[in-house]
Amino acid sequence: MKMTPIQQELQKMGSRISVILLVIGVLLLGFDLWVHRHGETDLEDLLFFPALYGFAAFVMIVIVGIGLRKIVMRGEDYYDD
């Protein structure tokens, strides 16, 4: 399948944005080594704690979403007469 010029440009832009986000992520992890955080608990002072906590929250949201989909989802033929 041949891509249109617009699709090619969007693919290039998506690749650039991916690289930019990756660089920002690496820089933020690097700053975690350099900048001292003043956490309220000792757990918050652990290395890469915000990144790990955010990733764990993301995984929990996805798991809860999968469970909710099974509970709330209607059948395929729900709107058929």
Secondary structure, 3 states (H helix, E strand, C coil): CCCCHHHHHHHHHHHHHHHHHHHHHHHHHHHHHHCCCCCCCHHHHCCCHHHHHHHHHHHHHHHHHHHHHHHHCCCCCCCCC
